[in-house]
Structure formats: C-alpha cells, structure tokens
Amino acid sequence: MDLVWWPPSLPLFYFCGEAIDCRVEYELLRDEPTQTGIAYPKYYLWAKCFKGNTITAEGAVRVAAVEQKNFDITNFLSREQISKSPSQVASIFPAALVDKIVRRAQGVEPRGTKAE
C-alpha cells in the first residue's frame, strides 16, 4: 500500500540531505496505527530514498501522527543497521512487524507473500 496521504511537510532532508533531485517512496508495514493511551498514533513504514533511479538509502521508519496535522519521524533504522544488528528492531517496532522488517532488510520476501 502506497502512502499517498503523506503531508508535503515531510522533511526530505532527513533521508536525502541537501540533494535536490531526491525523492522518497514509502510503503506502510501495517495498515493501521498503533496507539497507547493518549500518545500520538504511530505508523510504521519502509522508506526508500532515490537520487535519480538509484536507491541511496532505505530502511524501517516509525512516525508519529501529531495533532492530525503532520508526522514526526521518531526512528529510522537503515537496511544496513538492521542487517548488522537485527535485535535492535524489537526495541523500536511492534513484535508483529519485527520479522517482516528483518526479512526485508535481508532481501527476503516477507512471509505470506507469493514467493513462499
């Protein structure tokens, strides 16, 4: 599922630095947010940063929906960080997404897809 509702205030510099011809594509890792108590709802994404047609960065992102106005990036783990230390995924992302994130970082199709 593509994240088409992402606000234009997304800080591209978070992923692209000063690159002018940068674009970021996102895929929701879960259709619904996670919310505990009065905390802001959290969404979980897989993001890819492109410069031209080349992926320059990708990884798992946790964002908080703030006051139904914008999203704050709370955590980003790059594909490399996840591959080097898969255990850190569980300290940021819900248990139900850990395997999916680790497998994606390793280039393995998530369970339950056509590839399996």
Secondary structure, 3 states (H helix, E strand, C coil): CECCCCCCCCCCHHHHCCCCCEEEEEEECCCCCECCCCCCCEEEEEEEEEECCEEEEEEEEEEEEECCCEEEEEEEEEHHHHHHCHHHHHHCCCHHHHHHHHHHHCCCCCCCCCCC
